[in-house]
Amino acid sequence: MHHISAAILAGGKGRRIGGANKALLQLKGESFLRRITCQLQQFDEIILSTGDEQTYREANNLNNLNITVVKDHYKNCGPMSGLYSSLKACHSDWLFVACCDMPLLSKELVDYLISHISTDYNAFIAVTRDGRTHPYCGIYNKCSADIFKKNIHTNHLRIMDILSHLKVMTIPLNHTVYPDILLSNINTEDDYINLMRKIDGYL
């Protein structure tokens, strides 16, 4: 297995969900952040990218988990800054990345994505059955950090623009046992309500 670390991006301000801290939203009595962290315990290094270490440790009881908190290098750059900061901080050649608002992410899906790693590509990105590309559920080579930095400095903050500069393998999930719901992310209050309805028949 390739030497790989994991990162959870938790630096968003949650403007579209009324200013709520998405990482601290609850699902079945657990915060999103804790649920995701528990699915990543196979990694020797798990990075939490955020600007507020103390809040997360107090709210999620993460002290007994394998977490390294990394503060974002840049402000007001969205998840791009968190991904860059995590790439710079990680001690591995590869980094699996997930946003903190994907509470149904599973260890099995993560392992499936990792199984595709090869040195022929810079990034490996999940694509769900509906055709959506999920750049914030993917794997990046540490060497790609320089490309992220260059784009941030030139104010090119769309992740899809950066992917155009990388050699990317897209990993379709349409022929797997992994349903799209595993990559459901929460951007609005309606998204949260809909997810809570969906999981009644799923979890």
One Martini backbone bead per residue (centre of mass of N, CA, C, O) as a GRO file, in nm:
protein
  203
    1MET     BB    1   0.097   0.034   0.021
    2HIS     BB    2   0.072   0.349   0.010
    3HIS     BB    3   0.185   0.637   0.139
    4ILE     BB    4  -0.087   0.777   0.339
    5SER     BB    5  -0.292   1.044   0.404
    6ALA     BB    6  -0.530   1.251   0.588
    7ALA     BB    7  -0.803   1.494   0.524
    8ILE     BB    8  -0.996   1.752   0.688
    9LEU     BB    9  -1.219   2.001   0.584
   10ALA     BB   10  -1.291   2.285   0.839
   11GLY     BB   11  -1.302   2.616   0.726
   12GLY     BB   12  -1.583   2.692   0.698
   13LYS     BB   13  -1.869   2.936   0.740
   14GLY     BB   14  -2.171   2.861   0.661
   15ARG     BB   15  -2.356   3.074   0.506
   16ARG     BB   16  -2.581   2.872   0.367
   17ILE     BB   17  -2.640   2.768   0.693
   18GLY     BB   18  -2.648   3.020   0.896
   19GLY     BB   19  -2.338   2.987   1.020
   20ALA     BB   20  -2.283   2.705   1.057
   21ASN     BB   21  -2.098   2.439   1.179
   22LYS     BB   22  -2.070   2.165   0.993
   23ALA     BB   23  -1.885   1.978   1.170
   24LEU     BB   24  -2.115   2.004   1.422
   25LEU     BB   25  -2.315   1.851   1.308
   26GLN     BB   26  -2.577   1.615   1.350
   27LEU     BB   27  -2.562   1.241   1.351
   28LYS     BB   28  -2.679   1.023   1.551
   29GLY     BB   29  -2.517   1.188   1.797
   30GLU     BB   30  -2.295   1.291   1.587
   31SER     BB   31  -2.058   1.445   1.451
   32PHE     BB   32  -1.933   1.478   1.151
   33LEU     BB   33  -1.632   1.477   1.230
   34ARG     BB   34  -1.631   1.216   1.396
   35ARG     BB   35  -1.736   1.023   1.183
   36ILE     BB   36  -1.505   1.063   0.982
   37THR     BB   37  -1.265   1.001   1.164
   38CYS     BB   38  -1.352   0.701   1.220
   39GLN     BB   39  -1.306   0.626   0.900
   40LEU     BB   40  -0.968   0.712   0.930
   41GLN     BB   41  -0.798   0.507   1.127
   42GLN     BB   42  -0.597   0.373   0.906
   43PHE     BB   43  -0.436   0.624   0.948
   44ASP     BB   44  -0.144   0.767   1.072
   45GLU     BB   45  -0.245   1.043   0.931
   46ILE     BB   46  -0.456   1.314   1.055
   47ILE     BB   47  -0.595   1.601   0.917
   48LEU     BB   48  -0.703   1.924   1.043
   49SER     BB   49  -0.848   2.183   0.864
   50THR     BB   50  -0.813   2.500   1.036
   51GLY     BB   51  -0.872   2.804   1.253
   52ASP     BB   52  -0.999   2.621   1.521
   53GLU     BB   53  -0.892   2.407   1.744
   54GLN     BB   54  -1.046   2.425   2.022
   55THR     BB   55  -1.336   2.388   1.931
   56TYR     BB   56  -1.303   2.094   1.824
   57ARG     BB   57  -1.198   1.955   2.078
   58GLU     BB   58  -1.437   2.026   2.265
   59ALA     BB   59  -1.686   1.931   2.076
   60ASN     BB   60  -1.548   1.619   1.989
   61ASN     BB   61  -1.346   1.457   2.145
   62LEU     BB   62  -1.034   1.423   1.990
   63ASN     BB   63  -0.796   1.342   2.187
   64ASN     BB   64  -0.834   1.011   2.123
   65LEU     BB   65  -0.738   1.089   1.842
   66ASN     BB   66  -0.569   1.091   1.523
   67ILE     BB   67  -0.478   1.432   1.538
   68THR     BB   68  -0.384   1.704   1.314
   69VAL     BB   69  -0.362   2.044   1.340
   70VAL     BB   70  -0.422   2.277   1.064
   71LYS     BB   71  -0.362   2.584   0.952
   72ASP     BB   72  -0.442   2.802   0.735
   73HIS     BB   73  -0.257   2.995   0.515
   74TYR     BB   74  -0.531   3.107   0.395
   75LYS     BB   75  -0.771   3.350   0.349
   76ASN     BB   76  -1.058   3.345   0.168
   77CYS     BB   77  -1.020   3.043  -0.016
   78GLY     BB   78  -1.141   2.816   0.094
   79PRO     BB   79  -1.069   2.479   0.041
   80MET     BB   80  -0.801   2.535  -0.102
   81SER     BB   81  -0.634   2.607   0.151
   82GLY     BB   82  -0.672   2.339   0.302
   83LEU     BB   83  -0.541   2.159   0.089
   84TYR     BB   84  -0.270   2.294   0.078
   85SER     BB   85  -0.197   2.278   0.382
   86SER     BB   86  -0.211   1.966   0.393
   87LEU     BB   87   0.006   1.905   0.182
   88LYS     BB   88   0.237   2.051   0.335
   89ALA     BB   89   0.204   1.883   0.614
   90CYS     BB   90   0.235   1.618   0.510
   91HIS     BB   91   0.431   1.293   0.525
   92SER     BB   92   0.329   1.214   0.245
   93ASP     BB   93   0.281   1.147  -0.098
   94TRP     BB   94  -0.023   1.117  -0.005
   95LEU     BB   95  -0.374   1.258  -0.012
   96PHE     BB   96  -0.663   1.229   0.155
   97VAL     BB   97  -0.977   1.401   0.083
   98ALA     BB   98  -1.223   1.566   0.301
   99CYS     BB   99  -1.509   1.695   0.390
  100CYS     BB  100  -1.704   1.780   0.678
  101ASP     BB  101  -1.993   1.735   0.491
  102MET     BB  102  -1.944   1.391   0.488
  103PRO     BB  103  -2.099   1.175   0.705
  104LEU     BB  104  -2.108   0.895   0.505
  105LEU     BB  105  -1.838   0.824   0.496
  106SER     BB  106  -1.636   0.538   0.411
  107LYS     BB  107  -1.387   0.315   0.444
  108GLU     BB  108  -1.445   0.148   0.188
  109LEU     BB  109  -1.435   0.382  -0.013
  110VAL     BB  110  -1.154   0.482   0.050
  111ASP     BB  111  -1.008   0.215  -0.021
  112TYR     BB  112  -1.099   0.211  -0.314
  113LEU     BB  113  -0.955   0.468  -0.404
  114ILE     BB  114  -0.666   0.380  -0.317
  115SER     BB  115  -0.643   0.131  -0.520
  116HIS     BB  116  -0.572   0.344  -0.772
  117ILE     BB  117  -0.294   0.408  -0.718
  118SER     BB  118  -0.054   0.588  -0.921
  119THR     BB  119   0.228   0.737  -1.084
  120ASP     BB  120   0.053   0.841  -1.345
  121TYR     BB  121  -0.075   1.034  -1.126
  122ASN     BB  122  -0.193   1.321  -0.921
  123ALA     BB  123  -0.507   1.230  -0.926
  124PHE     BB  124  -0.811   1.106  -0.744
  125ILE     BB  125  -1.158   1.100  -0.849
  126ALA     BB  126  -1.478   1.099  -0.768
  127VAL     BB  127  -1.771   0.948  -0.942
  128THR     BB  128  -2.093   0.958  -0.967
  129ARG     BB  129  -2.381   0.842  -1.118
  130ASP     BB  130  -2.465   1.155  -1.189
  131GLY     BB  131  -2.162   1.279  -1.282
  132ARG     BB  132  -2.024   1.379  -1.036
  133THR     BB  133  -1.759   1.558  -0.924
  134HIS     BB  134  -1.521   1.496  -0.630
  135PRO     BB  135  -1.252   1.680  -0.531
  136TYR     BB  136  -1.332   1.645  -0.202
  137CYS     BB  137  -1.298   1.323  -0.296
  138GLY     BB  138  -0.960   1.255  -0.279
  139ILE     BB  139  -0.634   1.222  -0.439
  140TYR     BB  140  -0.303   1.363  -0.366
  141ASN     BB  141  -0.012   1.480  -0.455
  142LYS     BB  142   0.224   1.658  -0.295
  143CYS     BB  143   0.341   1.802  -0.555
  144SER     BB  144   0.068   1.977  -0.606
  145ALA     BB  145   0.104   2.223  -0.414
  146ASP     BB  146   0.231   2.429  -0.614
  147ILE     BB  147  -0.025   2.465  -0.786
  148PHE     BB  148  -0.205   2.573  -0.565
  149LYS     BB  149  -0.036   2.818  -0.491
  150LYS     BB  150  -0.040   2.960  -0.766
  151ASN     BB  151  -0.354   2.993  -0.779
  152ILE     BB  152  -0.390   3.157  -0.523
  153HIS     BB  153  -0.200   3.398  -0.607
  154THR     BB  154  -0.402   3.436  -0.878
  155ASN     BB  155  -0.708   3.385  -0.791
  156HIS     BB  156  -0.754   3.065  -0.852
  157LEU     BB  157  -1.032   2.895  -0.679
  158ARG     BB  158  -1.096   2.663  -0.873
  159ILE     BB  159  -1.062   2.330  -0.869
  160MET     BB  160  -1.105   2.269  -1.175
  161ASP     BB  161  -0.866   2.439  -1.271
  162ILE     BB  162  -0.647   2.271  -1.134
  163LEU     BB  163  -0.709   1.994  -1.266
  164SER     BB  164  -0.609   2.093  -1.553
  165HIS     BB  165  -0.293   2.069  -1.429
  166LEU     BB  166  -0.358   1.768  -1.391
  167LYS     BB  167  -0.327   1.421  -1.357
  168VAL     BB  168  -0.640   1.261  -1.390
  169MET     BB  169  -0.832   1.019  -1.214
  170THR     BB  170  -1.138   0.890  -1.264
  171ILE     BB  171  -1.381   0.735  -1.028
  172PRO     BB  172  -1.629   0.538  -1.087
  173LEU     BB  173  -1.940   0.421  -0.907
  174ASN     BB  174  -2.149   0.265  -1.104
  175HIS     BB  175  -1.990  -0.039  -1.051
  176THR     BB  176  -2.062  -0.029  -0.749
  177VAL     BB  177  -2.165  -0.050  -0.397
  178TYR     BB  178  -2.149   0.269  -0.392
  179PRO     BB  179  -2.342   0.512  -0.302
  180ASP     BB  180  -2.405   0.847  -0.338
  181ILE     BB  181  -2.473   0.912  -0.034
  182LEU     BB  182  -2.175   0.905   0.074
  183LEU     BB  183  -2.132   1.208  -0.083
  184SER     BB  184  -2.300   1.377   0.081
  185ASN     BB  185  -2.352   1.729   0.104
  186ILE     BB  186  -2.356   2.036   0.309
  187ASN     BB  187  -2.489   2.373   0.225
  188THR     BB  188  -2.785   2.361   0.340
  189GLU     BB  189  -3.068   2.326   0.515
  190ASP     BB  190  -3.203   2.140   0.307
  191ASP     BB  191  -2.979   1.932   0.293
  192TYR     BB  192  -3.003   1.844   0.588
  193ILE     BB  193  -3.297   1.756   0.586
  194ASN     BB  194  -3.271   1.548   0.354
  195LEU     BB  195  -3.064   1.367   0.490
  196MET     BB  196  -3.232   1.289   0.739
  197ARG     BB  197  -3.445   1.142   0.567
  198LYS     BB  198  -3.266   0.933   0.419
  199ILE     BB  199  -3.136   0.781   0.676
  200ASP     BB  200  -3.382   0.632   0.789
  201GLY     BB  201  -3.327   0.401   0.545
  202TYR     BB  202  -2.998   0.355   0.595
  203LEU     BB  203  -2.902   0.352   0.918
   0.00000   0.00000   0.00000
